[in-house]
């Protein structure tokens, strides 16, 4: 392979690599935008779960003995939902 052929082949390889890099950069921007949107949505949902969890805790403080099991179960369900939402939010940050 002579010098001109080598340079031509090298140029073609560089152009292909640069094209792939540009595509990855564009994809990164799309992923970042999607992740930001998902983060905002999940954070809003988690804030709602936080309010519900606080309400369930307050109910535990004043619940009558005959409703204790029901209140405890509602709190546990709310706590589990909050933990799940928190984990989902954390996974978005790690993208």
C-alpha positions as a Markdown table, in Angstrom:
| # | Residue | x | y | z |
|---|---|---|---|---|
| 1 | Unk | 0.0 | 0.0 | 0.0 |
| 2 | Unk | 1.5 | 3.3 | -1.0 |
| 3 | Unk | 1.4 | 6.5 | 1.0 |
| 4 | Unk | -1.7 | 8.0 | -0.7 |
| 5 | Unk | -3.7 | 4.7 | -0.3 |
| 6 | Unk | -2.7 | 4.6 | 3.4 |
| 7 | Unk | -3.7 | 8.2 | 4.0 |
| 8 | Unk | -7.0 | 7.6 | 2.2 |
| 9 | Unk | -7.8 | 4.6 | 4.3 |
| 10 | Unk | -6.7 | 6.4 | 7.4 |
| 11 | Unk | -9.0 | 9.3 | 6.5 |
| 12 | Unk | -11.9 | 7.0 | 6.0 |
| 13 | Unk | -11.4 | 5.4 | 9.3 |
| 14 | Unk | -11.1 | 8.7 | 11.1 |
| 15 | Unk | -14.3 | 10.0 | 9.4 |
| 16 | Unk | -16.2 | 6.8 | 10.5 |
| 17 | Unk | -14.9 | 7.1 | 14.0 |
| 18 | Unk | -15.8 | 10.8 | 14.3 |
| 19 | Unk | -19.2 | 10.1 | 12.9 |
| 20 | Unk | -19.8 | 7.4 | 15.5 |
| 21 | Unk | -18.6 | 9.8 | 18.3 |
| 22 | Unk | -21.0 | 12.5 | 17.1 |
| 23 | Unk | -23.9 | 10.0 | 17.2 |
| 24 | Unk | -22.9 | 9.0 | 20.7 |
| 25 | Unk | -22.8 | 12.7 | 21.8 |
| 26 | Unk | -26.3 | 13.2 | 20.3 |
| 27 | Unk | -27.5 | 10.1 | 22.1 |
| 28 | Unk | -26.0 | 11.3 | 25.4 |
| 29 | Unk | -28.0 | 14.5 | 25.1 |
| 30 | Unk | -31.2 | 12.6 | 24.4 |
| 31 | Unk | -30.5 | 10.2 | 27.4 |
| 32 | Unk | -29.7 | 13.1 | 29.7 |
| 33 | Unk | -32.9 | 14.9 | 28.7 |
| 34 | Unk | -34.9 | 11.8 | 29.3 |
| 35 | Unk | -33.2 | 11.1 | 32.6 |
| 36 | Unk | -33.8 | 14.7 | 33.8 |
| 37 | Unk | -37.5 | 14.4 | 32.9 |
| 38 | Unk | -37.7 | 11.0 | 34.6 |
| 39 | Unk | -35.9 | 12.4 | 37.7 |
| 40 | Unk | -38.3 | 15.3 | 38.0 |
| 41 | Unk | -41.3 | 13.0 | 37.7 |
| 42 | Unk | -40.0 | 10.5 | 40.2 |
| 43 | Unk | -39.0 | 13.2 | 42.6 |
| 44 | Unk | -42.5 | 14.6 | 42.5 |
| 45 | Unk | -44.0 | 11.2 | 43.1 |
| 46 | Unk | -41.6 | 10.6 | 46.0 |
| 47 | Unk | -42.7 | 13.9 | 47.6 |
| 48 | Unk | -46.3 | 12.8 | 47.4 |
| 49 | Unk | -45.2 | 9.4 | 48.9 |
| 50 | Unk | -43.5 | 11.4 | 51.7 |
| 51 | Unk | -46.7 | 13.3 | 52.5 |
| 52 | Unk | -48.6 | 10.0 | 52.6 |
| 53 | Unk | -46.0 | 8.4 | 54.8 |
| 54 | Unk | -46.1 | 11.3 | 57.3 |
| 55 | Unk | -49.9 | 11.1 | 57.4 |
| 56 | Unk | -49.8 | 7.3 | 58.1 |
| 57 | Unk | -47.2 | 7.9 | 60.9 |
| 58 | Unk | -49.5 | 10.5 | 62.5 |
| 59 | Unk | -52.3 | 8.1 | 62.3 |
| 60 | Unk | -50.2 | 5.5 | 64.2 |
| 61 | Unk | -49.8 | 8.0 | 67.1 |
| 62 | Unk | -53.5 | 8.4 | 67.8 |
| 63 | Unk | -55.0 | 5.2 | 66.6 |
| 64 | Unk | -57.4 | 3.3 | 68.8 |
| 65 | Unk | -56.3 | -0.3 | 69.8 |
| 66 | Unk | -59.0 | -1.9 | 67.7 |
| 67 | Unk | -57.6 | -0.2 | 64.6 |
| 68 | Unk | -53.9 | -0.7 | 65.3 |
| 69 | Unk | -53.4 | -3.5 | 62.9 |
| 70 | Unk | -55.0 | -1.6 | 60.1 |
| 71 | Unk | -53.0 | 1.5 | 60.8 |
| 72 | Unk | -49.8 | -0.4 | 61.1 |
| 73 | Unk | -50.4 | -2.2 | 57.8 |
| 74 | Unk | -51.2 | 1.1 | 56.1 |
| 75 | Unk | -48.0 | 2.6 | 57.4 |
| 76 | Unk | -45.9 | -0.4 | 56.3 |
| 77 | Unk | -47.4 | -0.3 | 52.8 |
| 78 | Unk | -46.7 | 3.4 | 52.6 |
| 79 | Unk | -43.2 | 3.0 | 53.8 |
| 80 | Unk | -42.5 | 0.2 | 51.3 |
| 81 | Unk | -43.9 | 2.4 | 48.5 |
| 82 | Unk | -41.7 | 5.3 | 49.6 |
| 83 | Unk | -38.6 | 3.0 | 49.7 |
| 84 | Unk | -39.4 | 1.7 | 46.2 |
| 85 | Unk | -39.8 | 5.3 | 44.9 |
| 86 | Unk | -36.5 | 6.3 | 46.6 |
| 87 | Unk | -34.7 | 3.4 | 45.0 |
| 88 | Unk | -36.1 | 4.3 | 41.6 |
| 89 | Unk | -35.0 | 7.9 | 42.0 |
| 90 | Unk | -31.5 | 6.7 | 43.0 |
| 91 | Unk | -31.3 | 4.5 | 40.0 |
| 92 | Unk | -32.0 | 7.4 | 37.7 |
| 93 | Unk | -29.2 | 9.4 | 39.3 |
| 94 | Unk | -26.8 | 6.5 | 38.6 |
| 95 | Unk | -27.6 | 6.4 | 34.9 |
